[in-house]
């Protein structure tokens, strides 16, 4: 495949956020496209930046049964001035990098001060990265935003729209909206390409995921409830589990492998830059379908009932109380989605249609998460010097 945006080995793409779910797919897909890649990675208490990347790539190589190229790894922290880079590292970027793909993000929905998440990563991190790009003369900016910068708007949401005076549902949406506005106001940039995925779930082929938010949080709670019920004496005939949904609400779920494939392809094609793309499905799933999956996987269908979005659950039992207390942070997650226009997306890559997120696909994703026990960690890599990570 042609990668006309990157013409030589000194023309690197700088990627942030490669250790998250979408990021690890972008890392793999971009390397497979043979795009020269540099990654900004924050070390952890247990792993260096290089070890984190090496462990991910080893996992990919085991799955793909093939070797992948290695990116140039730069230890970094987006919350710091100059991204925490040394003078030498900053000079390397200035010499080698012409574009950036900003994927790093906090998915926290919890409200907090501007120096806490999600603001720290989503807004301050973006602001610091833009300043760094200006200083290092990077003028092509690709940014992973979210379709939910539309907030509580209904009707059709067009790709060229951003701030329409909408009400925002949580600090995550606020921080992503403000970050997009920062990028659009950066006059030094030659191109600003925005990707707005909706709710990202696992791999459409095998259900793999590394994060368990939203749909997965509800699935995990239902799983815990189901296990608790099995420990109760009796036949549970009098038990009820009331869910405050109508069943008709539309939710836009998209598989991570498709989102990554589209972004990677678009990054590689210069004629597709400087646009905004809604990465949303043609056919959303209803909350009834989601509940069918949750109850089927957890064998709770006999006593689970959708009671309506406007219903207040009176005298909740122990399991209802636990569910709603833990799902409160995702209260905005279950609202009815608007219709997202995808004209730019369909025109840019008609050969990459979004896989159909039907009940069978949802069942596969749910069973994969249960089999993973709702957790994932890359295995440490054995090297000649010992075990990394």
ZIMODA-V179990 format. One record per residue. N is the residue number from 1. RES is the residue in three letters. OMEGA is omega in whole degrees, 0 to 359 (* if undefined). Layout:
BEGIN
n = [N | N]
res = [RES | RES]
omega = [OMEGA | OMEGA]
END
This chain:
BEGIN
n = [1 | 2 | 3 | 4 | 5 | 6 | 7 | 8 | 9 | 10 | 11 | 12 | 13 | 14 | 15 | 16 | 17 | 18 | 19 | 20 | 21 | 22 | 23 | 24 | 25 | 26 | 27 | 28 | 29 | 30 | 31 | 32 | 33 | 34 | 35 | 36 | 37 | 38 | 39 | 40 | 41 | 42 | 43 | 44 | 45 | 46 | 47 | 48 | 49 | 50 | 51 | 52 | 53 | 54 | 55 | 56 | 57 | 58 | 59 | 60 | 61 | 62 | 63 | 64 | 65 | 66 | 67 | 68 | 69 | 70 | 71 | 72 | 73 | 74 | 75 | 76 | 77 | 78 | 79 | 80 | 81 | 82 | 83 | 84 | 85 | 86 | 87 | 88 | 89 | 90 | 91 | 92 | 93 | 94 | 95 | 96 | 97 | 98 | 99 | 100 | 101 | 102 | 103 | 104 | 105 | 106 | 107 | 108 | 109 | 110 | 111 | 112 | 113 | 114 | 115 | 116 | 117 | 118 | 119 | 120 | 121 | 122 | 123 | 124 | 125 | 126 | 127 | 128 | 129 | 130 | 131 | 132 | 133 | 134 | 135 | 136 | 137 | 138 | 139 | 140 | 141 | 142 | 143 | 144 | 145 | 146 | 147 | 148 | 149 | 150 | 151 | 152 | 153 | 154 | 155 | 156 | 157 | 158 | 159 | 160 | 161 | 162 | 163 | 164 | 165 | 166 | 167 | 168 | 169 | 170 | 171 | 172 | 173 | 174 | 175 | 176 | 177 | 178 | 179 | 180 | 181 | 182 | 183 | 184 | 185 | 186 | 187 | 188 | 189 | 190 | 191 | 192 | 193 | 194 | 195 | 196 | 197 | 198 | 199 | 200 | 201 | 202 | 203 | 204 | 205 | 206 | 207 | 208 | 209 | 210 | 211 | 212 | 213 | 214 | 215 | 216 | 217 | 218 | 219 | 220 | 221 | 222 | 223 | 224 | 225 | 226 | 227 | 228 | 229 | 230 | 231 | 232 | 233 | 234 | 235 | 236 | 237 | 238 | 239 | 240 | 241 | 242 | 243 | 244 | 245 | 246 | 247 | 248 | 249 | 250 | 251 | 252 | 253 | 254 | 255 | 256 | 257 | 258 | 259 | 260 | 261 | 262 | 263 | 264 | 265 | 266 | 267 | 268 | 269 | 270 | 271 | 272 | 273 | 274 | 275 | 276 | 277 | 278 | 279 | 280 | 281 | 282 | 283 | 284 | 285 | 286 | 287 | 288 | 289 | 290 | 291 | 292 | 293 | 294 | 295 | 296 | 297 | 298 | 299 | 300 | 301 | 302 | 303 | 304 | 305 | 306 | 307 | 308 | 309 | 310 | 311 | 312 | 313 | 314 | 315 | 316 | 317 | 318 | 319 | 320 | 321 | 322 | 323 | 324 | 325 | 326 | 327 | 328 | 329 | 330 | 331 | 332 | 333 | 334 | 335 | 336 | 337 | 338 | 339 | 340 | 341 | 342 | 343 | 344 | 345 | 346 | 347 | 348 | 349 | 350 | 351 | 352 | 353 | 354 | 355 | 356 | 357 | 358 | 359 | 360 | 361 | 362 | 363 | 364 | 365 | 366 | 367 | 368 | 369 | 370 | 371 | 372 | 373 | 374 | 375 | 376 | 377 | 378 | 379 | 380 | 381 | 382 | 383 | 384 | 385 | 386 | 387 | 388 | 389]
res = [UNK | UNK | UNK | UNK | UNK | UNK | UNK | UNK | UNK | UNK | UNK | UNK | UNK | UNK | UNK | UNK | UNK | UNK | UNK | UNK | UNK | UNK | UNK | UNK | UNK | UNK | UNK | UNK | UNK | UNK | UNK | UNK | UNK | UNK | UNK | UNK | UNK | UNK | UNK | UNK | UNK | UNK | UNK | UNK | UNK | UNK | UNK | UNK | UNK | UNK | UNK | UNK | UNK | UNK | UNK | UNK | UNK | UNK | UNK | UNK | UNK | UNK | UNK | UNK | UNK | UNK | UNK | UNK | UNK | UNK | UNK | UNK | UNK | UNK | UNK | UNK | UNK | UNK | UNK | UNK | UNK | UNK | UNK | UNK | UNK | UNK | UNK | UNK | UNK | UNK | UNK | UNK | UNK | UNK | UNK | UNK | UNK | UNK | UNK | UNK | UNK | UNK | UNK | UNK | UNK | UNK | UNK | UNK | UNK | UNK | UNK | UNK | UNK | UNK | UNK | UNK | UNK | UNK | UNK | UNK | UNK | UNK | UNK | UNK | UNK | UNK | UNK | UNK | UNK | UNK | UNK | UNK | UNK | UNK | UNK | UNK | UNK | UNK | UNK | UNK | UNK | UNK | UNK | UNK | UNK | UNK | UNK | UNK | UNK | UNK | UNK | UNK | UNK | UNK | UNK | UNK | UNK | UNK | UNK | UNK | UNK | UNK | UNK | UNK | UNK | UNK | UNK | UNK | UNK | UNK | UNK | UNK | UNK | UNK | UNK | UNK | UNK | UNK | UNK | UNK | UNK | UNK | UNK | UNK | UNK | UNK | UNK | UNK | UNK | UNK | UNK | UNK | UNK | UNK | UNK | UNK | UNK | UNK | UNK | UNK | UNK | UNK | UNK | UNK | UNK | UNK | UNK | UNK | UNK | UNK | UNK | UNK | UNK | UNK | UNK | UNK | UNK | UNK | UNK | UNK | UNK | UNK | UNK | UNK | UNK | UNK | UNK | UNK | UNK | UNK | UNK | UNK | UNK | UNK | UNK | UNK | UNK | UNK | UNK | UNK | UNK | UNK | UNK | UNK | UNK | UNK | UNK | UNK | UNK | UNK | UNK | UNK | UNK | UNK | UNK | UNK | UNK | UNK | UNK | UNK | UNK | UNK | UNK | UNK | UNK | UNK | UNK | UNK | UNK | UNK | UNK | UNK | UNK | UNK | UNK | UNK | UNK | UNK | UNK | UNK | UNK | UNK | UNK | UNK | UNK | UNK | UNK | UNK | UNK | UNK | UNK | UNK | UNK | UNK | UNK | UNK | UNK | UNK | UNK | UNK | UNK | UNK | UNK | UNK | UNK | UNK | UNK | UNK | UNK | UNK | UNK | UNK | UNK | UNK | UNK | UNK | UNK | UNK | UNK | UNK | UNK | UNK | UNK | UNK | UNK | UNK | UNK | UNK | UNK | UNK | UNK | UNK | UNK | UNK | UNK | UNK | UNK | UNK | UNK | UNK | UNK | UNK | UNK | UNK | UNK | UNK | UNK | UNK | UNK | UNK | UNK | UNK | UNK | UNK | UNK | UNK | UNK | UNK | UNK | UNK | UNK | UNK | UNK | UNK | UNK | UNK | UNK | UNK | UNK | UNK | UNK | UNK | UNK | UNK | UNK | UNK | UNK | UNK | UNK | UNK | UNK | UNK | UNK | UNK | UNK | UNK | UNK | UNK | UNK]
omega = [179 | 174 | 190 | 176 | 185 | 193 | 180 | 186 | 177 | 184 | 188 | 167 | 179 | 185 | 171 | 174 | 184 | 183 | 176 | 182 | 179 | 183 | 181 | 175 | 176 | 178 | 181 | 185 | 180 | 177 | 178 | 175 | 179 | 174 | 176 | 192 | 170 | 183 | 174 | 187 | 177 | 176 | 173 | 179 | 185 | 186 | 171 | 178 | 181 | 180 | 179 | 180 | 181 | 180 | 177 | 182 | 176 | 176 | 178 | 182 | 177 | 180 | 185 | 184 | 177 | 179 | 177 | 173 | 178 | 175 | 172 | 185 | 179 | 177 | 190 | 173 | 185 | 182 | 182 | 174 | 183 | 177 | 179 | 184 | 172 | 178 | 180 | 180 | 178 | 179 | 178 | 179 | 181 | 182 | 192 | 190 | 179 | 184 | 176 | 171 | 185 | 182 | 182 | 181 | 169 | 180 | 182 | 176 | 187 | 179 | 179 | 178 | 185 | 178 | 177 | 177 | 6 | 185 | 186 | 180 | 191 | 181 | 180 | 178 | 178 | 179 | 179 | 180 | 177 | 177 | 179 | 179 | 177 | 182 | 182 | 174 | 171 | 188 | 178 | 190 | 172 | 187 | 175 | 179 | 177 | 176 | 186 | 165 | 176 | 179 | 185 | 179 | 175 | 184 | 181 | 178 | 183 | 185 | 181 | 181 | 176 | 182 | 179 | 182 | 184 | 171 | 179 | 188 | 183 | 183 | 176 | 179 | 179 | 185 | 179 | 175 | 181 | 178 | 177 | 180 | 177 | 182 | 182 | 180 | 182 | 187 | 181 | 182 | 175 | 178 | 180 | 183 | 186 | 177 | 182 | 174 | 173 | 185 | 183 | 175 | 188 | 184 | 183 | 180 | 186 | 177 | 184 | 173 | 175 | 180 | 188 | 179 | 170 | 179 | 182 | 177 | 177 | 179 | 182 | 177 | 177 | 178 | 178 | 178 | 181 | 179 | 178 | 180 | 181 | 180 | 179 | 175 | 176 | 185 | 174 | 184 | 182 | 183 | 173 | 178 | 188 | 182 | 186 | 174 | 175 | 185 | 182 | 181 | 178 | 174 | 183 | 179 | 181 | 181 | 186 | 182 | 178 | 179 | 180 | 180 | 180 | 182 | 182 | 178 | 183 | 176 | 185 | 185 | 187 | 182 | 180 | 182 | 175 | 176 | 171 | 185 | 170 | 177 | 184 | 182 | 174 | 182 | 178 | 173 | 178 | 176 | 175 | 178 | 179 | 180 | 176 | 180 | 181 | 182 | 179 | 181 | 186 | 179 | 180 | 185 | 185 | 184 | 176 | 183 | 171 | 188 | 178 | 185 | 183 | 184 | 171 | 182 | 180 | 176 | 181 | 175 | 186 | 184 | 176 | 181 | 179 | 182 | 185 | 176 | 183 | 181 | 184 | 181 | 181 | 185 | 180 | 183 | 188 | 177 | 180 | 179 | 171 | 175 | 181 | 173 | 181 | 183 | 181 | 182 | 181 | 179 | 183 | 186 | 179 | 179 | 180 | 178 | 178 | 176 | 181 | 181 | 181 | 184 | 178 | 178 | 180 | 178 | 179 | 179 | 182 | 180 | 178 | 179 | 178 | 179 | 178 | 184 | 174 | 175 | 177 | 173 | 177 | 177 | 178 | 183 | 175 | 178 | 179 | 182 | 182 | 182 | 176 | 177 | *]
END
